[in-house]
Amino acid sequence: MNTQKLVFSVNNWDHLYSLQKAISHHNQLTGRELTVSGRLLKHPFLNNIDTPVSLTFFQSDQAPNYTRLDTGMYILGEMCLLDQQLTSNIHVDRTVFEELRKNLVEYADIEGIHIMLNLEVISEDEQWKNNSQLNIIQLDYAMKGDNL
């Protein structure tokens, strides 16, 4: 299994509660979401082109059923490259969502703190092809200066 590591600084986040989303997805989602975004700068896997990244975490009512690989690792979600932009929607249970929200919101408000996100995706190719999706197998975040 070949993997690629993508590390970027979170430069903004958006947290909201949507009544429309809660009503329309009553059985699947609570309507809570947290979006973090950043930019990958000149990564060889992305053709050395600066690439915006946006990850949206959705709080599910029940724990998602993650697919488990032969290596024992779980597929956390899929990330899509479309028109040189990376996006992903990741469903997490209430406890995980609250931990993400607490950490990202609290630390983002402290001046001088930079949140770093480390993503690892599975790919057999040397470069990510436009309009394709790859499985995310690792997603870590830390304050700048911490070892990822």
Buried (B, 14 or more C-beta within 10 A) or exposed (E): EEEBEBBBEBBEBEBEEBEEBEEEBEEEBBBBBBBBBBEBEEBEBBEEEEBBBBBBBBBBEEEBEEEEEEEEBBEBBBBBBEEEEBBBBBBBEBEBBBEBBEBBEEBBEEEEEBBBBBBBBBBEEEBBEEEEBBBBBBBEBBEEEEEE
